[in-house]
Amino acid sequence: MLEIKMKAFCEVLEQLYQKVLSGATLENDSHDYVFYLNPALSDQDCSAASSLECLNTSAVPGQHQLLSIKVTTIPEAPVCVKRHSQMSSAREMMLFQLTVIKVMITRILSVETEIHAKEKYRDIIKILLQSTEIDSKLIYMLQNSDKLLSHMAAKCLALLLYFQLREKITLSNSWIAFCQKNLYGYSASDETIHCLWTLTVLMKEIFKDTCSEKTEILKQFLTPFDTALEVFYDSLFSQHFENCQNPSKIINSLVCFLELLELLITSRIYLKLHCRSQRILFLKPSCVLNVLTWPIQAFVKRKLIIFIKKCLLCKVGEDLCHGSVSAAISPDHHLDTDMLALANAVLQTVHLGLLKTLSIHRKPSCFGGDEVQPGCAHLCGPDHVILRAASLITMKSLEIKFQNGTSTNEMKVDLHRFMSELLTFLKPHLQPSLQIHNPCEWLSRVFIEQDDDMLEAAKASMGIYLKLIRMFQTFKEWFWLERFWLPPTIQWSDLEDHDGLVFVKPSHLYMTIPYAFLLLIIRHFFEKFVATPLAKTFGIQKAVKKITPNTTLENFFKHSTRQPSQTDIYGLAKKCNLTERQVERWFRSRRNQERPCRLKKFQEACWRFAFYLMITVAGIAFLYDKPWAYDLWEVWNGYPRQPLLPSQYWYYILEMSFYWSLLFSLGSDVKRKDFLANVIHHLAAISLMSFSWCANYIRSGTLVMIVHDVADIWLESAKMFSYAGWKQTCNTLFFIFSAIFFVSRLIIFPFWILYCTLILPLHYLEPFFSYIFLNLQLMILQVLHLYWGYFIVKMLKRCIFLKNIQDVRSDDEDEYEEEEEEEEEKEKKEKEATKGKDRDSLKNGLGADRHLIPNGQHGR
């Protein structure tokens, strides 16, 4: 009798399956079908008969009989017989029931199902949910040791839950409690894995559906688990893997959760919802990245690094969300912030040595067994999947960081640091080795096997390059803003060449650098073939005073200090068996050897004199017929549309080139006491001339230059005669220089030139930035004039009262020669005194041996 009932039960279930599979409309009452779809839970060793009895007793109210449903003959009757012969246990019957439920929900979600049939299916599932507690039964089945039954239960439960979400039915409390229990109280158990897997399947169903209410459905689904998922995230990734007793459970949980995490991030990118559980990775990225340092299987690390790559590329869930990312998502500032946090975490991990510890060695294939087949061991090489992923996440993280407002200097530092680490990581694994002459070779070598990754790597490289170019271009555009350089009504287009008129261009200044080096070459030959013979004519020779070689003192001079303290002198004297006076004299003479000689100073002054004479004559020849040299109002007539004259061009370019050459040669020229002042002077001169050129202050600029050049001729000539020893001629020339200096730089410059640049432009123009900046530089220059004037007054005082002029700006060697002469006189007097003491000692019977002990140490 039981066999007949079972056969009839199976036939009805089979017919129901066939009708649902084909999408046919069901004719009987919905409660009748619910009776056959309600699985009965029995013990694992329950027989088919007892299971059937359970079905009868646990049926829905109304106590339906097995044959209460009209069985319609269908063409597939032989199939029914075959299935009946296979259903020999309650397990298979429950699997079949779950299959029918799964197919029925799938037909409900399908757009191809006829509307009347869909309504019937929907009614059956609703009754099943309300009257049979099927969700609790399916949760119980999840924990079954039968893997197939557990899997089918999870799949069916996920579909039922999604049906509830679609129909706006409150989610099952028993299922919510089951999930929260496993997520809050993390344990490496099968129940946790089943919970994660069910959540994953449910989210996949949300993405696969074509309805327009995905965001609302997802919000309803995530709300009960938002906090629980974050707690589970913290618990899972804080595990001490090496101390776990059952690491396989943790690995299973990790793999399942990574799949769920990918779906959460997919929903974060494609669906405009900002639940905290969707942002866990971005809020706490280091937790996931730390897994790469765990002693776990390589395939887990491989899966993880690919997951990070997909997140950075916004390619998570590509198989679920059709279409390109750019077409599917719109700009999202919050998402950009999250991606920046992930990129910074990746770069920080790389900086801490991730690439150095990442193992990318691929195990040899063991196909057909557990042992490596003969001849296959040598085929094992680096895992190129990990090589590509590690390279791509480093490059993409750099691109994301650079796209979010990093400064240019920081970009250059980061690019050099991380690309160096990446190339160091790749080099041992690429055979043959990378060639230095082709810096982009590694791209093709690493990504040659994967076109998509190569395209992404090329895009990241191009993004970094364009960002650097854009930053430079942005700075360039900002630097050359018209409101900085020109009056408000003038544009750069107004200064373009036209009708045979040429206007100044900043690019003209590039020529000053090669001209500066040309002047250095001319200077070298001038000093060799003109200045040196002239110095010999004046009797100036290169005198080098030799000192007694001493290895100990020489090493101390080179490696310790050139100005030893009294304690150092005492120790060195004792070590070298010399007197302290001899050690002091040796160091003084050694320092004097490195100071410039009089010949070198004469050569420098001669070169400056020749250039200033030439440039002053050229300036006078250029300005004598120019109206603005006599009428200062003409300086601003027509400004800034004032064309450039050839004589202006060469006057400016040669003057600037000369100052560049002086700046370049400061390291080899005479070392001055006012070295810093000279550097500031040269830079101020170059800055002033460059700025006045770019802003087309050419007329006022030529006046400033001629006022300065006309006095420098007399200074350099006075210095030449001073080095030659012609004191009277030197004094005369210095008086002339002083007079011209005070008139040109302390009278004409402030009261005429500054008046011309500071006051007169206001009659033509409104104040603007370059006007302010020009006058600020001229005022700085005037402060330097006062500084030089102070020294000139000191020199005049010395010249008048001491009848001797000396350039107090220079370290004149005469001072040191006089010091040495004084030292020699002192030593002679000391020797005479010592001889007198020796004679007295002999008379007293002490003998002369008391002075054999160096450093003035006397025996007692």
Secondary structure as GFF3:
##gff-version 3
##sequence-region A 1 860
A	DSSP	alpha_helix	2	22	.	.	.	ID=ss1
A	DSSP	alpha_helix	30	37	.	.	.	ID=ss2
A	DSSP	alpha_helix	48	57	.	.	.	ID=ss3
A	DSSP	alpha_helix	77	86	.	.	.	ID=ss4
A	DSSP	alpha_helix	90	109	.	.	.	ID=ss5
A	DSSP	alpha_helix	115	131	.	.	.	ID=ss6
A	DSSP	alpha_helix	134	142	.	.	.	ID=ss7
A	DSSP	alpha_helix	147	166	.	.	.	ID=ss8
A	DSSP	alpha_helix	173	184	.	.	.	ID=ss9
A	DSSP	alpha_helix	190	208	.	.	.	ID=ss10
A	DSSP	alpha_helix	214	222	.	.	.	ID=ss11
A	DSSP	three_ten_helix	223	225	.	.	.	ID=ss12
A	DSSP	alpha_helix	226	237	.	.	.	ID=ss13
A	DSSP	three_ten_helix	241	243	.	.	.	ID=ss14
A	DSSP	alpha_helix	247	270	.	.	.	ID=ss15
A	DSSP	three_ten_helix	276	279	.	.	.	ID=ss16
A	DSSP	alpha_helix	280	283	.	.	.	ID=ss17
A	DSSP	alpha_helix	285	289	.	.	.	ID=ss18
A	DSSP	three_ten_helix	290	293	.	.	.	ID=ss19
A	DSSP	alpha_helix	298	312	.	.	.	ID=ss20
A	DSSP	alpha_helix	325	328	.	.	.	ID=ss21
A	DSSP	alpha_helix	333	351	.	.	.	ID=ss22
A	DSSP	alpha_helix	354	357	.	.	.	ID=ss23
A	DSSP	three_ten_helix	377	379	.	.	.	ID=ss24
A	DSSP	alpha_helix	384	402	.	.	.	ID=ss25
A	DSSP	alpha_helix	408	426	.	.	.	ID=ss26
A	DSSP	three_ten_helix	427	429	.	.	.	ID=ss27
A	DSSP	alpha_helix	441	447	.	.	.	ID=ss28
A	DSSP	alpha_helix	451	479	.	.	.	ID=ss29
A	DSSP	alpha_helix	482	485	.	.	.	ID=ss30
A	DSSP	three_ten_helix	492	495	.	.	.	ID=ss31
A	DSSP	three_ten_helix	506	511	.	.	.	ID=ss32
A	DSSP	alpha_helix	512	526	.	.	.	ID=ss33
A	DSSP	pi_helix	527	531	.	.	.	ID=ss34
A	DSSP	alpha_helix	532	537	.	.	.	ID=ss35
A	DSSP	alpha_helix	551	559	.	.	.	ID=ss36
A	DSSP	alpha_helix	566	576	.	.	.	ID=ss37
A	DSSP	alpha_helix	580	594	.	.	.	ID=ss38
A	DSSP	alpha_helix	598	623	.	.	.	ID=ss39
A	DSSP	three_ten_helix	627	629	.	.	.	ID=ss40
A	DSSP	three_ten_helix	632	636	.	.	.	ID=ss41
A	DSSP	alpha_helix	646	664	.	.	.	ID=ss42
A	DSSP	alpha_helix	675	694	.	.	.	ID=ss43
A	DSSP	alpha_helix	698	724	.	.	.	ID=ss44
A	DSSP	alpha_helix	727	743	.	.	.	ID=ss45
A	DSSP	pi_helix	744	753	.	.	.	ID=ss46
A	DSSP	alpha_helix	754	758	.	.	.	ID=ss47
A	DSSP	three_ten_helix	760	763	.	.	.	ID=ss48
A	DSSP	alpha_helix	769	802	.	.	.	ID=ss49
A	DSSP	alpha_helix	813	843	.	.	.	ID=ss50
A	DSSP	three_ten_helix	848	851	.	.	.	ID=ss51
A	DSSP	three_ten_helix	854	856	.	.	.	ID=ss52
###
